[in-house]
Amino acid sequence: LAGFLFRKSEGVHDDLLAQVLVIRDLRGEKIVIVTLDLIGFLRHDVVLVQREIARRGITTEDRVFISASHQHSGPDVIGLWGRILALRTGRDLGYINFVSNNVVSLTLQANAALEPVTLSLGRGSGAGLCRNKRESELLDTLVTSIFVTRADGGNLATLVNFGCHPEIMQTESRLITADFLYGLRLALQDSLGGTTLFVNGALGGMVSPAYGLIGAPAHSFEAVRQFGEILATGVLEGYRSRQELIPDSIIVRRKIFRVPFENPRFRIASKLFILPNSMVQNGVLITEVNAIRFSGLTIITIPGEILPRPYFQIKEIIGE
């Protein structure tokens, strides 16, 4: 299991999900948003999925966005949580291919099932759910949601953005779980219906659940459910005050850049193939940021775990 060392799965508490939302603007241009209940998804793996979706004619590579929830109770898709002392990676290429193939298949299904919808934006509060262990005064408590509503008024999907580590279940747990996403989905299924997708926000440095404020015993599945229920109240707060978005034109901008690969432990792990050597090219990591804009809304994608301080700086730059 990823997230904490020396854990081997002993079962499944709840299924991990890959979910896809395809949005087509009034010009016919599409974007694909993929959410994965995984600790991460390396850019090399992301690019292969983007290329395959583009090859299938859905949209171009730069309009496919893949986000991992960063939960700490699922398969190791990075490599860091395998049998480190035996110099064995935790990555299972068979599982990576399984996830990738299913994402492509889901995208094809979603594209084939496109229907007229209304998009709306809502914002609520997640205050009290999380704490920043290093800089307590820096914390984003906003719960931002995009609601996808069918022509008959039914809720097709809800895309939720909130910054917090999904790590209620920790070292003692040996069960696969989506963590508080599981509780969130249960709560929103009862209240709104439809599919719930989750994209994490400013969770770095470390923004973690504030267990004492939840009420349930720490590191328990009761806490997982309660956290999800409380987070759902923030989503529903946004739903009640939502404002319609009109995606007449979805504008996408992408910037690919290089970062020096300096961490000495990671460099050793890469040389020993604990981390895939595809991560690094000539001593640098290649990564990207994206800007998606429509109907006055700007969405910025950031690689890895963004800390609250640069997150707030970016929000100020884009005028949010």
FIFISE-260914 format. One line per 10 residues: number of its first residue (from 1); their letters; for each residue x, z, y of C-alpha. Coordinates in nm, 4 decimals. Example, Ala and Ser with C-alpha at 12.3 -4.5 7.8 and 13.67 -1.06 7.14 Angstrom:
1> as> 1.2300 0.7800 -0.4500  1.3670 0.7140 -0.1060
# end
This chain:
1> lagflfrkse> 0.0000 0.0000 0.0000  0.1234 -0.0860 0.3472  0.1563 0.1574 0.6347  0.3205 0.4554 0.4672  0.6076 0.4612 0.2178  0.5884 0.5097 -0.1575  0.2177 0.4548 -0.2206  0.0734 0.2512 -0.5039  -0.2953 0.1640 -0.5033  -0.5127 0.3484 -0.7550
11> gvhddllaqv> -0.8398 0.1781 -0.6702  -1.0700 0.0361 -0.4047  -1.2951 0.2409 -0.1803  -1.4300 -0.0589 0.0120  -1.3507 -0.4277 0.0173  -1.1103 -0.5801 0.2676  -1.2578 -0.8745 0.4546  -1.1393 -1.2020 0.6006  -1.3908 -1.3258 0.8558  -1.4123 -1.6428 1.0622
21> lvirdlrgek> -1.5977 -1.7297 1.3800  -1.6041 -2.0935 1.4926  -1.7201 -2.1540 1.8510  -1.7899 -2.5018 1.9895  -1.8203 -2.5483 2.3643  -2.0533 -2.7898 2.5411  -1.7827 -3.0602 2.5328  -1.7572 -3.0382 2.1547  -1.4179 -2.8626 2.1546  -1.3817 -2.5764 1.9071
31> ivivtldlig> -1.1854 -2.2575 1.8660  -1.1461 -2.0674 1.5405  -1.1143 -1.6878 1.5451  -1.0012 -1.5252 1.2193  -0.9946 -1.1501 1.1604  -0.8193 -0.9940 0.8617  -0.8381 -0.6386 0.7257  -0.4614 -0.6256 0.6852  -0.1692 -0.4451 0.8456  -0.0484 -0.7749 0.9883
41> flrhdvvlvq> 0.0035 -1.1422 0.9149  0.3443 -1.2943 0.9816  0.3657 -1.5926 1.2136  0.5085 -1.8108 0.9371  0.1905 -1.7471 0.7356  -0.0263 -1.7953 1.0439  0.1295 -2.1346 1.1188  0.0665 -2.2598 0.7651  -0.3024 -2.1686 0.7957  -0.3264 -2.3244 1.1421
51> reiarrgitt> -0.1747 -2.6475 1.0136  -0.4114 -2.6661 0.7174  -0.7191 -2.6063 0.9325  -0.5977 -2.8766 1.1702  -0.5318 -3.1095 0.8758  -0.8938 -3.0618 0.7686  -1.0044 -3.1908 1.1076  -1.1718 -2.8742 1.2379  -0.9621 -2.8356 1.5521  -0.5994 -2.8438 1.6638
61> edrvfisash> -0.3419 -2.5842 1.5577  -0.3248 -2.4228 1.9000  -0.6976 -2.3428 1.8899  -0.6806 -2.1324 1.5716  -0.6287 -1.7597 1.6330  -0.5585 -1.5105 1.3550  -0.5750 -1.1358 1.4128  -0.5049 -0.8490 1.1720  -0.6742 -0.5119 1.2176  -0.3504 -0.3217 1.1382
71> qhsgpdvigl> -0.5185 -0.0901 0.8875  -0.2775 0.1204 0.6785  -0.4483 0.1122 0.3382  -0.4163 -0.2438 0.2118  -0.1646 -0.4758 0.0489  0.1812 -0.5072 0.2007  0.1831 -0.8575 0.3477  0.4957 -0.7918 0.5562  0.7411 -0.6659 0.2928  0.8434 -0.3252 0.4311
81> wgrilalrtg> 0.6511 -0.1023 0.1910  0.7675 -0.2216 -0.1483  1.0238 -0.0545 -0.3743  1.2735 -0.0227 -0.0911  1.5209 0.1876 -0.2861  1.5275 -0.0834 -0.5520  1.5636 -0.3462 -0.2776  1.2311 -0.5054 -0.3700  0.9925 -0.6478 -0.1138  0.6283 -0.5444 -0.1021
91> rdlgyinfvs> 0.5130 -0.8999 -0.0271  0.3190 -1.0733 -0.3006  0.3241 -1.4456 -0.2297  0.0325 -1.4964 -0.4659  -0.1780 -1.2627 -0.2536  -0.0613 -1.4273 0.0703  -0.1689 -1.7649 -0.0676  -0.5005 -1.6149 -0.1824  -0.5727 -1.4883 0.1690  -0.4600 -1.8119 0.3340
101> nnvvsltlqa> -0.6665 -2.0333 0.1057  -0.9741 -1.8190 0.1575  -0.9333 -1.8330 0.5352  -0.9252 -2.2133 0.5223  -1.2288 -2.2177 0.2921  -1.4226 -1.9791 0.5174  -1.3371 -2.1909 0.8207  -1.4738 -2.5017 0.6505  -1.7920 -2.3121 0.5608  -1.8359 -2.1751 0.9125
111> naalepvtls> -1.7769 -2.5173 1.0652  -2.0370 -2.6717 0.8359  -2.2885 -2.4046 0.9321  -2.2628 -2.4387 1.3113  -2.5909 -2.3680 1.4896  -2.7082 -2.3184 1.8496  -2.6313 -1.9671 1.9696  -2.6074 -1.7614 2.2860  -2.2884 -1.5718 2.3630  -2.2937 -1.2528 2.5655
121> lgrgsgaglc> -2.0383 -0.9940 2.6723  -2.0873 -0.6199 2.6659  -1.8673 -0.3231 2.7497  -1.9093 0.0375 2.6429  -1.7033 0.3527 2.6054  -1.4941 0.4805 2.3171  -1.3758 0.7871 2.5078  -1.2686 1.0761 2.2871  -1.2120 0.8686 1.9747  -0.8359 0.8219 2.0108
131> rnkreselld> -0.5290 0.9770 2.1674  -0.1928 0.8427 2.2768  0.0653 1.0628 2.1056  0.3499 0.9647 2.3397  0.1904 0.9065 2.6791  -0.1390 1.0913 2.6747  -0.2451 0.9674 3.0183  -0.2222 0.6004 2.9075  -0.5216 0.5136 2.6966  -0.7704 0.2283 2.7000
141> tlvtsifvtr> -1.1112 0.3663 2.6029  -1.3052 0.0455 2.6678  -1.5064 -0.1071 2.3828  -1.5501 -0.4777 2.4569  -1.7813 -0.6898 2.2428  -1.8939 -1.0499 2.2277  -2.2406 -1.0867 2.0764  -2.3415 -1.4100 1.9039  -2.7205 -1.4457 1.9052  -2.9241 -1.7008 1.7140
151> adggnlatlv> -3.1973 -1.9079 1.8763  -3.4598 -1.6805 1.7156  -3.3006 -1.3723 1.8756  -3.1309 -1.2430 1.5628  -2.7704 -1.1241 1.5824  -2.5383 -1.3631 1.3985  -2.2091 -1.1880 1.4700  -2.0414 -0.9238 1.6844  -1.6749 -0.9469 1.7809  -1.5476 -0.5985 1.8708
161> nfgchpeimq> -1.2258 -0.5242 2.0603  -1.0961 -0.1650 2.0727  -0.7441 -0.0244 2.0715  -0.6663 0.2296 1.7994  -0.4689 0.2535 1.4752  -0.7044 0.2284 1.1742  -0.5151 0.5029 0.9934  -0.7635 0.7804 0.9306  -0.6685 0.7570 0.5640  -0.2980 0.8359 0.5391
171> tesrlitadf> -0.0207 0.9237 0.2931  -0.2403 1.1196 0.0523  -0.4837 0.8322 0.0030  -0.4244 0.5826 -0.2758  -0.7421 0.3796 -0.2248  -0.7718 0.0431 -0.0567  -0.9942 0.0635 0.2506  -1.0542 -0.1094 0.5829  -1.0525 0.2430 0.7320  -1.2823 0.2970 1.0307
181> lyglrlalqd> -1.3785 -0.0713 1.0285  -1.5749 0.0128 0.7156  -1.7733 0.2778 0.9024  -1.8192 0.0490 1.2028  -1.9599 -0.2311 0.9897  -2.2020 -0.0006 0.8123  -2.3308 0.1340 1.1431  -2.3694 -0.2058 1.3109  -2.5284 -0.3587 1.0025  -2.8044 -0.0989 1.0301
191> slggttlfvn> -2.8489 -0.1411 1.4063  -2.7691 -0.5034 1.4952  -2.7278 -0.6870 1.1673  -2.5067 -0.9895 1.1294  -2.1323 -0.9982 1.0745  -1.8944 -0.7578 1.2504  -1.5445 -0.8866 1.3326  -1.2806 -0.6531 1.4740  -0.9814 -0.7356 1.6944  -0.7483 -0.4500 1.7826
201> galggmvspa> -0.6321 -0.3767 2.1358  -0.3703 -0.1527 2.2990  -0.2859 0.0567 1.9928  0.0931 0.0810 2.0173  0.3105 0.3738 2.0918  0.1075 0.5555 1.9160  -0.2664 0.5349 1.9763  -0.4288 0.7074 1.6792  -0.7648 0.8637 1.5909  -0.8281 1.2017 1.7533
211> ygligapahs> -0.9382 1.3699 1.4326  -1.0452 1.6985 1.5873  -1.2914 1.5193 1.8146  -1.4610 1.3308 1.5321  -1.5954 1.6425 1.3617  -1.5266 1.5473 1.0008  -1.2225 1.6665 0.8023  -0.9099 1.4731 0.8982  -0.7996 1.1921 0.6647  -1.1326 1.1841 0.4806
221> feavrqfgei> -1.3792 0.9056 0.4125  -1.6370 1.1173 0.5927  -1.4168 1.0831 0.9024  -1.3923 0.7067 0.8389  -1.7716 0.6793 0.8489  -1.8157 0.9113 1.1476  -1.5484 0.7341 1.3515  -1.7205 0.4017 1.2797  -2.0580 0.5431 1.3799  -1.9249 0.6768 1.7113
231> latgvlegyr> -1.7425 0.3501 1.7846  -2.0679 0.1669 1.7117  -2.2400 0.3650 1.9899  -1.9877 0.2107 2.2323  -2.0706 -0.1353 2.0973  -2.4442 -0.0694 2.1333  -2.3901 0.0576 2.4873  -2.2400 -0.2812 2.5653  -2.5218 -0.4596 2.3833  -2.7842 -0.2978 2.6057
241> srqelipdsi> -2.6058 -0.4119 2.9238  -2.4697 -0.7445 2.7928  -2.4352 -1.0490 3.0157  -2.4622 -1.4066 2.8964  -2.1532 -1.6231 2.8640  -2.1828 -2.0000 2.8925  -1.8937 -2.1707 2.7089  -1.9267 -2.5031 2.8901  -1.5517 -2.5531 2.8534  -1.3170 -2.3348 2.6468
251> ivrrkifrvp> -0.9680 -2.3679 2.7935  -0.6709 -2.2684 2.5753  -0.3105 -2.2262 2.6813  -0.0263 -2.1347 2.4457  0.3313 -2.0265 2.5134  0.5814 -2.0167 2.2274  0.8916 -1.8103 2.2955  1.1958 -1.6625 2.1210  1.2939 -1.2972 2.0902  1.6393 -1.1758 1.9741
261> fenprfrias> 1.6227 -1.0243 1.6259  1.8161 -0.7070 1.7068  1.6786 -0.4256 1.4885  1.9698 -0.3541 1.2485  1.7473 -0.2294 0.9650  1.5221 -0.5323 0.9890  1.8255 -0.7609 0.9937  1.9503 -0.6036 0.6710  1.6012 -0.6238 0.5190  1.5866 -0.9920 0.6052
271> klfilpnsmv> 1.9234 -1.0618 0.4462  1.8099 -0.8791 0.1309  1.4810 -1.0772 0.1300  1.2759 -0.7579 0.1663  1.1477 -0.9276 0.4787  1.1006 -1.3045 0.4389  1.3880 -1.4980 0.5900  1.1306 -1.7391 0.7339  1.0749 -1.4745 1.0037  1.4101 -1.5488 1.1640
281> qngvlitevn> 1.5689 -1.8723 1.2812  1.9277 -1.8605 1.4084  1.9040 -1.4919 1.4899  1.5755 -1.5059 1.6817  1.2092 -1.4437 1.6119  0.9699 -1.7149 1.7223  0.6322 -1.5909 1.8407  0.3589 -1.6818 2.0859  0.1011 -1.5641 2.3366  -0.2257 -1.7392 2.4103
291> airfsgltii> -0.4839 -1.7417 2.6859  -0.8443 -1.8369 2.6107  -1.0798 -1.8766 2.9034  -1.4476 -1.9617 2.9347  -1.7393 -1.8554 3.1518  -1.5162 -1.6312 3.3633  -1.3849 -1.4407 3.0597  -1.0130 -1.4392 2.9810  -0.8848 -1.3418 2.6353  -0.5111 -1.2854 2.5895
301> tipgeilprp> -0.3547 -1.2752 2.2431  -0.0406 -1.0640 2.2000  0.1845 -1.0494 1.8917  0.2419 -0.7130 1.7235  0.1296 -0.3749 1.8576  0.1026 -0.3880 2.2349  0.1534 -0.0557 2.4125  -0.1025 0.0590 2.6704  0.1383 0.0287 2.9674  0.2056 -0.3491 2.9403
311> yfqikeiige> -0.1570 -0.3943 2.8352  -0.2778 -0.2514 3.1648  -0.0207 -0.4605 3.3518  -0.1558 -0.7765 3.1873  -0.5121 -0.6794 3.2728  -0.4117 -0.6412 3.6358  -0.2455 -0.9838 3.6350  -0.5554 -1.1603 3.4983  -0.7871 -0.9608 3.7254  -0.9737 -0.7643 3.4611
# end
